[in-house]
Amino acid sequence: MSDCCSAPGLLPFETALEKMLSSITPITETRELAIGDALHYVLAQDVLSPLNVPPHDNSAMDGYAFAADSLKDGRVLTLAGKSFAGAPFEGKCLPGQCIRIMTGAKMPADCDTVEMQENVEVTEAGIEFLKPRKPGDHVRNAGEDIKAGQKVLSAGHRLTAIDIGVLASLGLNAVKVYRQLNVALIATGDELKSPGQELTPGDIYESNSYVLAAMLKKLHVNVIDFGIIEDNYQLIKAAFVKADQQADAVISSGGVSVGEADYTKDVLDELGQIDFWKIAIKPGKPFAFGQLSNSIFFGLPGNPVSALVTAHQLAIPGLLKLQNAEAAKRISITATTATDLRKSPGRMDLQRGVLSVNEAGENIVTSTGAQGSGILSSLARANCYIVLPREQGRVAAGEQVTVQLFDQYLQ
């Protein structure tokens, strides 16, 4: 069995990821934003609740509030008042009395229990309770959801729409967040044309920057698109110099292989420091990571599938570290492959598959077919990676494999 580490410079994926993350220094600049403007920003400090939620004991039902001890001597209580949300009962509820109460209304001070209106009868003598009740029934206690001083959200958390609602419910109108990252995109290749342009013999449409920009929007970063740069050393160098001046991270696609017209790696060697180049992953072996004067860079392969997979598996975790965000949580499960899977030992293989559940409730994964690094449709049809370890060989239908579900960055 071949050893992926025997080839000089070919790092195991896990080693490359660990080395990359350990060399990235997160940004420190913060700003205070109104909660209405803070969606998808990363929190720069913990959010502690300034109050109890709910702020007071309140009713979980429309019905009647009373002291449970009042029913020890009979089932009929006299009505002493009403409590509505926003208009609480402020008087005394004496033994033998009850209060008409609505859902969410503040519990009167002398009451500890609520009975829903369906379980009482209104009589001339008063309110007759038809069922016994334990103290505390149908009462939401103060701080039951969130207690004053409790940590509600942690630094590093990316704010969701629900989080904005939680912040509003706490009476907070602003939060401290990290600023947005600036990420530059550079596509290189004489053969590339933008969608809408006419293709000439040998041309192809450039898709990597569109896929990458769409993925980056999920990270809530500011994308600076440098467009397509032809295979010219000086033009590529000029683009990288300008991108380094404007961005926190530079992502290029193409030009990191060993072809005669692949200049990106040479430019990176001149302008910065390449921490590693080539990793033991398929697709995506020619992946470069390193440092420029003012930014970090991710040099992705030019083939569409290789570019997307390395962006997802390496660049996204790197950018999350850079913006102080929580690490991406990838969900992996075990499934039975319904198809034979071709594989040679030497590199970790991320094949594209469709995960489903059969009638017996078993997880079944099926290959999307041809797995070439230029077949972007193999990803479009998939909902998961079939993760085959680097030492793994061919897999026969019916065997167990590890499946990594596609996350929000690919959807």
C-alpha positions, 0 to 999 in steps of 0.5 A, spaced: 500 500 500 502 506 498 504 512 503 501 519 501 506 522 505 512 518 501 511 524 496 515 530 498 511 536 500 504 532 499 501 533 506 495 529 509 489 533 509 488 533 517 495 535 517 494 541 512 488 543 516 491 543 523 497 547 520 493 552 516 489 553 522 495 554 527 498 559 523 492 564 522 491 570 526 484 572 527 482 579 526 481 584 532 477 590 530 470 590 532 464 595 532 458 596 535 452 595 531 444 596 532 441 589 533 437 590 526 444 591 523 447 585 526 444 579 522 450 574 520 455 578 524 460 574 529 459 576 536 465 579 539 463 578 546 459 574 550 451 576 551 449 576 558 442 577 560 440 583 564 433 580 566 429 574 567 425 571 561 420 571 563 420 577 568 415 575 572 411 569 574 405 569 568 399 564 566 400 559 561 393 559 560 387 563 559 383 561 565 383 562 573 389 564 578 388 562 585 392 559 591 392 551 591 390 551 598 384 555 597 381 548 594 382 544 600 375 546 603 371 546 597 371 547 589 367 554 589 371 560 589 369 567 588 371 572 583 376 577 586 378 581 579 382 580 573 389 580 570 391 581 563 397 581 559 400 589 560 394 590 565 396 586 571 391 585 578 394 589 583 390 587 589 389 582 594 387 575 592 384 572 599 383 565 601 377 562 597 378 567 592 380 567 584 382 571 579 380 571 572 387 571 568 389 571 560 395 567 557 401 571 559 398 575 564 402 577 571 400 572 576 397 576 582 402 576 588 397 571 592 396 566 587 400 560 585 396 556 580 392 556 574 386 552 572 384 553 564 377 555 563 375 549 560 375 545 567 371 550 570 364 552 571 361 559 572 355 559 577 351 563 581 355 561 587 362 563 584 367 559 580 367 551 580 373 548 579 372 541 576 378 538 577 384 538 582 390 542 581 397 541 584 401 548 586 404 551 580 400 548 575 400 552 568 404 557 571 411 560 567 416 562 573 420 568 572 427 566 569 424 559 567 427 561 560 433 565 561 435 568 568 438 574 569 446 574 568 445 568 564 450 567 558 445 567 552 450 567 546 457 566 546 463 570 543 464 567 536 457 566 535 454 568 528 448 571 529 441 568 526 435 571 525 432 568 531 438 571 535 436 578 533 429 576 536 432 573 543 436 580 543 430 584 542 427 580 548 432 582 553 431 589 551 438 589 548 438 594 542 446 594 540 451 588 540 459 588 539 461 584 533 467 583 529 468 587 523 466 584 516 472 580 512 474 583 506 476 577 501 479 578 494 477 573 488 482 572 483 481 567 477 487 566 472 487 562 465 487 564 458 482 560 456 477 563 461 471 567 459 465 570 463 458 568 462 455 572 456 461 572 452 462 568 446 466 562 446 472 561 441 475 555 440 479 552 446 475 557 451 471 555 457 466 559 461 469 561 468 465 558 474 469 558 480 469 565 482 461 565 482 461 559 486 466 562 491 462 568 491 456 565 493 459 560 498 462 567 501 456 570 502 454 565 507 460 567 511 457 574 511 464 577 508 465 583 503 467 580 496 472 583 492 472 580 485 478 581 481 475 578 475 479 573 470 487 575 469 490 572 463 496 567 464 501 573 464 506 573 470 506 581 471 499 581 470 498 576 476 503 579 480 499 586 479 493 583 481 496 579 487 499 586 490 493 590 489 488 584 492 493 584 498 493 591 499 485 591 500 483 584 503 484 580 509 484 574 505 486 572 497 483 566 494 485 564 487 483 559 482 488 556 477 495 556 476 498 552 482 499 546 478 506 545 475 504 547 467 508 551 463 503 557 464 501 556 471 504 562 474 500 563 481 505 559 485 511 563 482 508 569 484 506 567 491 513 565 492 515 572 490 510 576 494 509 571 500 511 565 504 507 558 502 506 554 508 504 548 504 503 546 497 500 539 495 495 535 499 493 528 500 486 529 498 482 528 491 480 532 488 484 538 490 491 536 490 494 542 488 492 547 493 497 552 496 496 556 503 500 561 505 502 569 507 502 575 503 504 582 506 497 584 509 493 578 508 493 570 507 492 566 501 488 560 499 491 558 492 485 553 489 486 548 483 483 551 477 478 545 475 471 546 478 470 540 483 477 541 485 476 548 487 469 548 490 472 542 494 478 545 497 474 551 498 469 548 502 474 543 506 480 548 507 478 555 505 472 556 509 475 553 516 481 558 515 476 564 514 472 562 520 478 562 524 480 569 521 473 572 523 473 569 530 467 565 528 465 558 531 468 552 527 464 549 522 460 543 525 461 538 519 456 532 520 458 525 519 454 518 519 455 511 517 452 509 511 451 503 506 454 504 499 449 502 494 454 502 488 462 500 487 467 505 489 473 506 485 479 508 489 486 507 490 490 508 496 494 514 497 490 520 498 483 521 502 478 521 497 471 526 497 467 522 492 460 525 491 454 521 493 446 522 494 444 519 501 437 516 502 434 512 507 431 505 505 424 502 507 428 498 513 430 505 515 437 504 513 442 509 511 444 508 503 449 512 499 449 512 492 455 515 487 453 520 483 457 517 477 463 520 474 468 523 479 472 527 475 475 534 477 472 538 472 465 535 472 461 540 477 454 536 475 457 531 480 456 536 486 450 539 483 446 532 484 449 530 490 447 532 498 454 529 501 461 527 500 463 519 501 469 520 505 474 514 503 481 515 508 487 515 504 489 508 505 483 505 503 482 502 496 476 500 492 470 499 496 464 494 494 457 495 494 454 493 500 460 495 504 459 501 510 462 508 508 463 514 512 458 520 509 459 527 510 453 531 509 453 538 505 452 544 510 449 551 509 455 553 505 454 548 499 446 549 499 
